[in-house]
Amino acid sequence: MLVGHTVRNHGGGVFDEMGDLARGDAIKVEGSDSTLTYRVQSIDVLSKDDVAREAAEIFAQTGPGRLVLITCDDWDGKAWRSNIVTIAAPV
């Protein structure tokens, strides 16, 4: 699981372009010695309450390997009201 910030209005966040992903897109995670490739399976914008309700599934450590990307969304001028949760499977 990777959690990162977005600063779409001003740029500079590691996940600034996460909102541009679509189902089926490839995500490459590069390490010093190798690159892992994942394919986007789902993208959901969830309220804070929905994230709390679905936390067991989102943060599950069982089942097949996967990549979960989470960033904030829906800035209301004072706080982020939701999260983008992207789940991808290894290729």
C-alpha positions in Angstrom: 0.0 0.0 0.0 1.2 3.5 -0.9 -0.3 6.6 0.6 0.8 10.0 -0.9 -0.3 13.6 -1.1 -1.8 15.4 -4.0 -1.5 19.1 -4.6 -3.4 19.2 -7.9 -4.1 22.9 -7.7 -0.5 23.9 -7.3 1.5 20.7 -8.2 4.3 19.1 -6.2 2.4 16.1 -4.7 3.6 12.6 -5.5 0.0 11.6 -6.5 -1.0 14.7 -8.4 -1.9 12.7 -11.5 -3.6 9.8 -9.7 -7.0 11.2 -10.6 -6.1 10.7 -14.3 -5.8 6.9 -14.0 -8.4 4.7 -15.6 -9.3 1.0 -15.2 -6.8 -1.1 -17.2 -3.9 1.4 -17.0 -0.5 0.1 -16.1 1.3 1.4 -13.0 5.1 0.8 -12.7 6.8 0.8 -9.4 10.5 1.2 -9.8 13.1 0.0 -7.3 16.8 0.2 -7.4 17.1 -3.3 -9.0 13.7 -4.0 -10.6 10.4 -2.7 -11.8 7.0 -4.2 -10.8 4.1 -3.6 -13.1 0.4 -3.5 -12.0 -2.8 -3.1 -13.9 -5.5 -0.8 -12.4 -8.6 -2.9 -11.4 -10.7 -0.2 -9.6 -10.7 3.5 -8.8 -13.1 4.8 -6.2 -13.6 8.2 -4.6 -14.8 7.5 -1.1 -15.9 9.8 1.7 -14.0 9.6 5.0 -17.0 7.6 6.4 -16.9 5.2 3.5 -13.1 4.7 3.9 -13.7 3.9 7.6 -16.6 1.5 6.7 -14.5 -0.3 4.1 -11.2 -0.2 6.0 -11.0 -4.0 6.6 -11.2 -4.6 2.8 -9.0 -1.7 1.7 -6.2 -2.5 4.2 -6.6 -6.3 4.1 -3.3 -8.2 4.2 -4.7 -11.5 3.0 -5.6 -12.7 -0.5 -3.7 -12.2 -3.7 -1.0 -9.6 -3.9 -2.1 -6.1 -5.0 -1.1 -2.5 -5.0 -3.4 0.0 -3.2 -2.8 3.7 -3.8 -4.6 6.3 -1.6 -4.6 10.0 -1.8 -6.9 12.9 -0.7 -9.6 14.4 -2.9 -12.4 17.0 -2.8 -10.7 20.0 -1.0 -13.4 22.3 0.3 -11.1 25.1 1.2 -10.5 23.9 4.8 -10.2 20.1 4.6 -10.0 17.1 2.3 -13.5 15.5 2.3 -12.7 12.2 0.5 -10.0 9.9 -0.8 -9.2 8.3 -4.1 -8.6 4.6 -3.6 -7.0 2.9 -6.5 -6.4 -0.9 -6.5 -4.2 -2.6 -9.0 -3.2 -6.3 -9.6 0.3 -7.5 -10.5 0.8 -8.2 -14.2 
